[in-house]
């Protein structure tokens, strides 16, 4: 079915990708190996028994869930509007939103700090959820809009003939068809919110409101003479991201490639 040149190219690509995969997997291997040193799996048990660790996990879970909900709703409605609806200055508004992709997040720290201070939102989940959601919307909006652009307009026209309004067409036609890209948005937003470190460091002042990404610092202070438990904490922090990607890998890849080829 394939000629020799294509088989050779495929083998070459597989070798290159395998090498890259091993390079990226090596730090994870070192992390797991170090975490099993000393007391072995006892390091994980020691971390799980700490009172603060479940609380850190809960805080990050709440922040991630809130961020995903806000981003998904905003991106779904925005992508549908920019892709399928007609209104004045549509392209201008869309390009204005995409400017957010070019703004370094660190440059927004001072205005965000002033805003959170004036609204008295320190040590609240909203202080972290709001900025993460705002920074995540432009890229996810671009992905979902590209996906919606590939949906034939004839489907929406047929739905309107059957009596659907714009919102009904979104919920009954576009939303069921957008499962792959919806999963991409959820995973991407989850990665950004779960791995967020700086905003939690700035806006979460009390120990009980710290995010899970602040946990290694706590464990370094607690286990300064036992690096194995620190790495055990790092492995546990990474597990939700790893498991979610493995379970949803197929949909993630399908969604990332959807709308990329016209």
N, C-alpha and C positions, 0 to 999 in steps of 0.2 A: 504493500500500500504506500509506503514511504520509500523514497530513493535513499541511496547510501549517504548522500550529503545531508539530507534532513535528519537521518538517524544519528549521524555524527554530531550535528549541531545540537540535537536534543540531548545526547550524552554529555556534550560540553556544558550546556546550560545546567543540567542536573548536577554536574560536578561543581560548577561555580556556586550554584545555590546551596549545595551541601556545605561548601566551605564557609559561605556567609552564615548559614544556619549554625554551624559549629562555633564560629566566632561570637555570635550573639548569645549562644547558649552557654558559653564558657563562664561568664560571670555568675549566671544562675547556678551552675554546677559548683562553683567555688562557695557560693553563699550556702547552699545546702550542705556541702561537705563540712564547712566550718561549724555550721549549726549542730551537726551530729558529733562534734568533738566533745571530749570530756565525759559528760554524763549521757551522751547519746540522746535518745528520745526524752530523757528526763529533763533536758533543757526546755523542750516544748511544754512539758507539764508544768515546769516552774513558772514559765511565762503565763500560761493559761490560768494559773492559780492566783495571779496577782489581781487585786480588786480593780485596779485602774484599767486593765486591758479590755475587758468587756465594755466598759463605759466608752473608751476611745473608739471601739468598733461601732458602737451604737451611734455615737456622734457622727462619724463618717457615713454610716448608713443613712441617717436622716438627711444629712447634707446632700448625699448622692441622689436619694429618692426625690427630694425637693427640686434639685437642679434638673434632673431628668424630666420631671413633670412639666416644669416651666418651659424648658427648651423644646420639648416635643410638641407641646401645644402651640407655642409661638412659631416654631419652624413649620409645622403642618399647615397652619392657617396662612402664614406668609408665603410659603412655597406655592400653595394652591392659588393664592391671589396673584402673585407675580407671574405664574405660568399660564393660568387659564382665564383670568378675569381681565377686563379692560377698564382702565381708569387713567386719569391724567397724570403725567409725569411718572409713569410706572418705571421706566428704565432709570430715570434719575433717582428715584427713591431706592431702587434696588442697588444701584452703584454706591449710593450714600451708605447703605448698610454694609456693603462689602469693604468700605474703607476701614471698618473695624478689624479686618484681617491684617492691616498694615500698622496698627498701633501696638507697640510693645506694651505688654501688660504692666511691666514695672513702672512705666511712665504715668500710670493711672493711680499709683499708690497714694500719693499725696491728696488728690481730689477725693478719692474713695475714703481715705482716713477722715477728711473733714466732713464728708457727707455722713459717714457712720457716726461720727462724734456728735454732729448736730441732731441727728435723728435718735441718738441715745440707743444705738443698736449693738454696742459692745457686748460680748458674751451672749449673743443670740445667733441662732442658725441663719437667720436672714442676712446677717452681716457678711456671711461667706457665700450663701446660696445666690444672692443677687448678682454680685460681681462675676462669679463663675458662669452663671447662666448668660449674662450679657456678653461675655467674651466668647462663649461657645456658639452663640446663635449665628453669627455670620457664616462660618464655615459649614455648619450643618444645613443652613438655609440654602447655600449654594448646591450642596449635594442633593437635597430633596427637590429643589427646583429643576435640576438637570434630569432627575428621574421623572418628574411630572411632565416635563417637556416631551418625553417619549410616549406618553399616553395619547392615543388618537383623540382629537377633538370631537370626532364623530360619536364617540361613546357618550360624551357629555351632552351633545346635541340630542341624541336619542333619549337620554334620561330626561331632558327638559320637555321633549315632546310627550313623554309619559307622565309629566306633571311634577317632576322634581325641580325644586329651586336650587340655587347655587350651593347652599349648605347641605341639602339632601344629597346632591350629586357628590359632594366631598365625602360624606359619611358612608354612602351606599356603594360608591364606585371607586373613588380614588383611594380611600383609606384601606379597603380590603386588598387592593392591588399593590399597596406600598409596603407590604410586610418586609421585603429584603432591606429597603432603604431605611425603614423605621428601626429595624434592629441595628443597622449601622449607626444611626443617630443615638440610640440608647447606649450602645457599647462605647461609642466615642465620648459621649457626655459622661458616662460612668468613669471612664479612664481619667478624664480631666478632673472630675470632682473628687474621686477617691484618692488620686495622687497629689491633690493640692496641698502644698506645704506653707507657702509664704503667707497667703491670706489668713490661714488659721493661726499662724504665728503672730500676725499683727492684730487681728480682731478678737481672738479668743484669749482672754486674760486669765480666767480661773482654771485650776487643774481639771475640774470635772467637765469642762467644755472643750478640752483639747481634742484635736482630730487624731486619727490613727497614725498619720504621718509624723506627729509629734512624739509618738511612743518611743522610737529609737533613742531620742535624747534622754527620755526618762530612764530607759534601761541602761544607757551608758552611765548615767549617774548612779543607778542602783547596783549595776553589776560591772563596775569599773575594772574589776580584776578577773571577770569571766566573760570574755568576748563571745563565747559560744552561745550564751543566752541572748546576747544582743542580736546575733545573726539568726537565732531561732525566731525572735520577734520579727525580723525582716522577712523571713520566709512566710510567716503567718499573715503578715500584712499583704504580701504579694498574692496569696492564694485566691482571694475573691476575683481578682482581675484575670488570673490565669484560668481558673475554672470557667468563668463566664465566657472567655474567648474560645476555649476548647469546645464548649457546648454549642456555641452559636457561630462557629467558624464558617460553616457553609453559607449561612445567610449573610454574614459579614462580607465575605468575598463576592457573593452575588450582588449585594447592594453597592459595593464600591465600584464594580464594573458597569452597573446599570447606568445608562445615560452617558457613558463615556464615549460611545461610538455613535455618530449620527448616521 
